[in-house]
Amino acid sequence: MKTIVAGLLIAASACASAQTLLTKNFAADPSPHFFGGKYVVYATDDQNNSGKYWDSTSWRVLTSADLKSWKDHGPILPASIFKWASADAKAWAPEAVEHGGKYYFFAPVGGKQIGVAVSDNPLGPFVDLIGKPLVETPRDANAGDEPIDPAVFIDKDKRIYLYFGTRVPKVVELSADLKSTVGGIKNLVVDGFPAKTAYGEAPFLHQHKGVYYFSFSTGWPGQIVYATGKSPLGPFDYRGVLIDFLKISTNHQAILEHDGKTLLFYHDNVLPGGGDHRRSILVQEIEYNADGTMRRK
């Protein structure tokens, strides 16, 4: 099955609905939201990296009113908003959350630190919230070798959780003002992995009908798989694969539930000149089976 999107021919899996390509510029690691009456996606800026490594120093922002037509605002979020970071700090997979009428932007810089910035507008400008890393290796116990790929989840009881990490998934509670962590950093437990499957990176949590869904990549290259649990802190039970191996060295997903739809955002190699370091963001709808398992339409 194939579909024409923005003048580009995109191949789609025979068992999945047609994907929508968000931008003709290279971008990756989507963080999707519905902010201020429109869809907003924060992304790693592959368009301006070397093409040989994930070495961009900025993040791109994409917006849409209808999920079909997208505006690429360009690399409007530079890593230099975090003055404590080195001048060549790498701008990797970002995250954002709306909280108390403001917009908070979380991002790994340099591979060893996660910063947080704030703005009154989803498009910025953002300013550093605390003037230092929110999470840092080796300052913080159990931060892991790479505290990257942040994902934020606000539970129904208003408690806020930050997920991150490679090889071992991490979680820590955040203060209500998002300026600090609360308690220690914990390892998340996922039970029931199939043989030769393990957590790699890209942790993400969403909730559907009272069930917590923890999705992630299994490695490099990796499948996108998911597990379910009764608490945002786990433990989680492995449930299955959302995206099988793609012809790309990484994958990174996020799931947005809005207006009765569950939307799966991820990246792949689909544009001319693309590859492991020049990726493209796609979105497609997924559905839930009667037993709570997820499937791509």
Secondary structure, 3 states (H helix, E strand, C coil): CEEEECCEEEECCCCCCCCEECCCCCCEEEEEEEECCEEEEEEECHHHCCCCCCCCCEEEEEEECCCCCEEECCCCEEHHHCCCCCCCCCECCCEEEEECCEEEEEEEECCCEEEEEEECCCCCCCEECCCCCCEECCCCCCCCCCCCCCEEEECCCCCEEEEECCCCCEEEEECCCCCCEEEEEEECCEECCCCCCCCCEEEEEEEECCEEEEEEECCCCCCEEEEEECCCCCCEEEEEEEECCCCCCCCCCEEEEECCEEEEEEEECCCCCCECCECEEEEEEEEECCCCCEEEC
